[in-house]
Amino acid sequence: LASDQKQYRILVVEDNDTNRKLLVTLLKKVGFKVHEALDGQNAVKIWEEWQPHLVWMDIRMPVMDGYEATTQIRALPGGEDTLIIALTAHAFEEDRIKVLENGCNDFVRKPFREEEIFELIKKYLGVHYIYEDRETHEKADKVIIDDEQMADAIDSLSVELRADIKKAIEAIDFDIAMEIVDRISKQNESLAEALTELLQAYRFDTLQKLFEKNK
């Protein structure tokens, strides 16, 4: 986030641990104040206590789904002014209409893309970002070794290093993962560089799939 802006509060409501942690990590890294909720009931409670400017609302959740949570928030004093963007795995036109009819300002289909999240926040909150230069951005999308080479390189790591980096990736813990990659660089510099590129691009989905294959 560019400096000299108000501190925007964002609530992430999502019962899927991986999706929630990824979105929370992305938003905090940029500079937003973020709270998280595992279901709609908890979301309503947090909204009353914290009154966020924007809510990312998963639609299908246990205890209370996103439709009911949105309805309850809208009924509270000040709730009509809150921006609520639905997170939905469905792409049918009737689902889009239902989301908007139930009080959401917009929606994003899962799996979401990082750029899509930030562009919608910019659209609705009017925030300003500081962007990486093109060369840095392109470098972040480049993987130095292919998946097969990376899988072989991971197999060659010590059991301890494999377990540590896999745990950090599953937890979507960027800082811990980068610390472990620094240790990996002492055993395999090419693998460390490839993992760094994926981590800096926040490709935790790719990394998790890669480590799922490696038992």
C-alpha positions as CSV (number, residue, x, y, z in Angstrom):
1,L,0.0,0.0,0.0
2,A,1.2,3.5,-0.8
3,S,1.7,5.7,2.3
4,D,-0.6,8.4,3.5
5,Q,-3.8,6.3,3.3
6,K,-6.3,5.4,6.0
7,Q,-5.9,2.0,7.7
8,Y,-8.4,-0.2,6.0
9,R,-9.8,-3.1,7.9
10,I,-10.6,-6.3,6.0
11,L,-12.3,-9.4,7.3
12,V,-11.7,-12.8,5.6
13,V,-14.5,-15.3,6.1
14,E,-13.5,-18.8,4.8
15,D,-13.7,-22.3,6.3
16,N,-11.0,-23.7,4.1
17,D,-7.7,-23.3,6.0
18,T,-5.5,-23.1,2.9
19,N,-7.7,-20.5,1.1
20,R,-8.1,-18.4,4.3
21,K,-4.4,-18.4,5.2
22,L,-3.3,-17.5,1.7
23,L,-5.7,-14.6,1.4
24,V,-4.9,-13.3,5.0
25,T,-1.2,-13.6,4.2
26,L,-1.5,-11.7,0.9
27,L,-3.5,-8.9,2.5
28,K,-1.3,-8.5,5.5
29,K,1.9,-8.5,3.4
30,V,0.5,-5.5,1.4
31,G,-0.3,-3.6,4.6
32,F,-4.0,-4.1,5.3
33,K,-5.3,-4.8,8.9
34,V,-6.9,-8.2,8.7
35,H,-9.1,-10.4,10.9
36,E,-10.3,-13.9,9.9
37,A,-13.4,-16.0,10.6
38,L,-14.1,-19.7,10.0
39,D,-17.9,-19.4,9.5
40,G,-20.7,-16.9,9.1
41,Q,-21.7,-16.8,12.7
42,N,-18.2,-15.9,13.8
43,A,-18.1,-13.3,10.9
44,V,-21.2,-11.5,12.2
45,K,-19.7,-11.4,15.8
46,I,-16.4,-10.0,14.5
47,W,-18.1,-7.5,12.3
48,E,-20.1,-6.1,15.3
49,E,-16.9,-5.8,17.4
50,W,-14.5,-4.5,14.6
51,Q,-16.7,-3.1,11.8
52,P,-14.3,-3.8,8.8
53,H,-14.5,-1.7,5.7
54,L,-14.6,-4.8,3.4
55,V,-15.5,-8.5,3.9
56,W,-14.4,-11.4,1.8
57,M,-17.3,-13.8,2.3
58,D,-17.2,-17.5,1.4
59,I,-20.6,-18.6,0.5
60,R,-20.6,-22.3,1.5
61,M,-19.6,-22.7,5.1
62,P,-20.8,-24.8,8.1
63,V,-22.8,-23.3,11.1
64,M,-23.9,-20.3,9.0
65,D,-23.4,-19.8,5.3
66,G,-22.3,-16.6,3.5
67,Y,-25.8,-15.7,2.4
68,E,-27.2,-15.6,6.0
69,A,-24.1,-13.9,7.4
70,T,-24.4,-11.2,4.7
71,T,-28.1,-10.7,5.5
72,Q,-27.4,-10.4,9.2
73,I,-24.5,-7.9,8.7
74,R,-26.7,-5.8,6.4
75,A,-29.4,-5.6,9.1
76,L,-27.0,-4.2,11.7
77,P,-26.4,-0.5,12.2
78,G,-23.8,0.6,9.6
79,G,-24.0,-2.8,7.9
80,E,-25.4,-1.4,4.7
81,D,-22.1,0.6,4.2
82,T,-19.8,-2.4,4.5
83,L,-18.4,-3.8,1.2
84,I,-19.0,-7.5,0.9
85,I,-17.4,-9.5,-1.9
86,A,-18.5,-13.2,-2.2
87,L,-16.0,-16.0,-2.7
88,T,-17.7,-18.8,-4.6
89,A,-16.7,-22.0,-6.4
90,H,-19.7,-21.8,-8.7
91,A,-19.6,-20.1,-12.1
92,F,-23.2,-20.3,-13.2
93,E,-25.1,-17.2,-14.1
94,E,-27.9,-18.0,-11.6
95,D,-25.3,-18.3,-8.8
96,R,-23.9,-14.8,-9.7
97,I,-27.4,-13.3,-9.6
98,K,-28.1,-15.0,-6.3
99,V,-24.9,-13.7,-4.7
100,L,-25.8,-10.1,-5.8
101,E,-29.5,-10.4,-4.8
102,N,-28.4,-11.5,-1.3
103,G,-26.6,-8.3,-0.6
104,C,-23.0,-8.8,-1.9
105,N,-21.4,-6.0,-3.8
106,D,-19.4,-8.4,-6.1
107,F,-18.0,-11.9,-6.3
108,V,-14.8,-13.8,-7.1
109,R,-14.7,-17.4,-8.3
110,K,-12.4,-19.8,-6.6
111,P,-9.6,-20.6,-7.0
112,F,-9.0,-16.8,-7.0
113,R,-6.0,-15.0,-8.6
114,E,-3.9,-12.6,-6.6
115,E,-4.3,-9.7,-9.1
116,E,-8.1,-10.2,-9.1
117,I,-8.2,-9.7,-5.3
118,F,-6.2,-6.6,-5.3
119,E,-7.9,-5.0,-8.3
120,L,-11.3,-5.4,-6.6
121,I,-10.1,-3.9,-3.4
122,K,-8.7,-1.0,-5.4
123,K,-12.0,-0.6,-7.3
124,Y,-14.2,-0.6,-4.1
125,L,-11.9,1.1,-1.5
126,G,-10.0,3.3,-3.8
127,V,-6.6,2.3,-2.4
128,H,-3.3,3.0,-4.1
129,Y,-0.5,0.4,-4.4
130,I,3.2,0.7,-5.0
131,Y,4.0,-1.8,-7.8
132,E,7.1,-3.8,-8.5
133,D,8.9,-2.8,-11.7
134,R,8.2,-5.1,-14.7
135,E,11.6,-6.8,-14.5
136,T,11.1,-7.8,-10.9
137,H,7.6,-9.0,-11.6
138,E,8.6,-11.1,-14.6
139,K,11.5,-12.6,-12.6
140,A,9.0,-13.7,-9.9
141,D,7.0,-15.7,-12.5
142,K,10.1,-17.5,-13.8
143,V,10.9,-21.0,-12.4
144,I,14.5,-21.9,-12.9
145,I,14.1,-25.7,-13.0
146,D,11.1,-27.7,-14.2
147,D,8.8,-29.8,-11.9
148,E,10.6,-33.1,-12.6
149,Q,14.0,-31.7,-11.8
150,M,12.6,-30.0,-8.7
151,A,11.0,-33.3,-7.5
152,D,14.3,-35.1,-7.9
153,A,16.1,-32.3,-6.1
154,I,13.6,-32.4,-3.2
155,D,14.2,-36.2,-3.0
156,S,17.9,-35.5,-2.5
157,L,17.3,-33.3,0.5
158,S,17.7,-34.5,4.1
159,V,14.5,-35.9,5.7
160,E,14.6,-33.0,8.2
161,L,14.8,-30.3,5.5
162,R,12.0,-31.9,3.5
163,A,9.7,-32.1,6.5
164,D,10.5,-28.5,7.6
165,I,9.9,-26.9,4.2
166,K,6.7,-29.0,3.6
167,K,5.3,-28.0,7.0
168,A,6.0,-24.3,6.3
169,I,4.4,-24.5,2.8
170,E,1.3,-26.3,4.2
171,A,0.9,-23.5,6.8
172,I,1.5,-20.8,4.1
173,D,4.1,-19.3,6.3
174,F,6.2,-17.2,4.0
175,D,8.9,-16.0,6.5
176,I,9.6,-19.5,7.9
177,A,9.6,-21.0,4.4
178,M,12.2,-18.5,3.3
179,E,14.4,-19.3,6.3
180,I,14.3,-23.0,5.4
181,V,15.1,-22.2,1.8
182,D,18.2,-20.4,3.0
183,R,19.2,-23.7,4.7
184,I,18.4,-25.6,1.5
185,S,20.7,-23.4,-0.5
186,K,23.7,-24.9,1.3
187,Q,22.7,-28.3,-0.1
188,N,21.2,-27.4,-3.5
189,E,21.5,-23.8,-4.7
190,S,19.4,-24.3,-7.9
191,L,16.5,-25.8,-5.9
192,A,16.7,-23.0,-3.4
193,E,16.5,-20.4,-6.2
194,A,13.5,-22.1,-7.8
195,L,11.7,-22.4,-4.4
196,T,12.4,-18.7,-3.8
197,E,10.9,-17.6,-7.1
198,L,7.7,-19.6,-6.3
199,L,7.5,-18.2,-2.8
200,Q,8.0,-14.6,-3.9
201,A,5.2,-15.1,-6.4
202,Y,3.0,-16.6,-3.6
203,R,2.5,-19.8,-5.6
204,F,1.8,-21.8,-2.5
205,D,-0.8,-23.8,-4.6
206,T,2.0,-25.0,-6.9
207,L,4.4,-25.7,-4.0
208,Q,1.7,-27.7,-2.1
209,K,1.0,-29.8,-5.2
210,L,4.8,-30.4,-5.6
211,F,5.3,-31.5,-2.0
212,E,2.1,-33.7,-2.1
213,K,3.9,-35.8,-4.7
214,N,6.9,-36.1,-2.4
215,K,6.2,-38.4,0.5
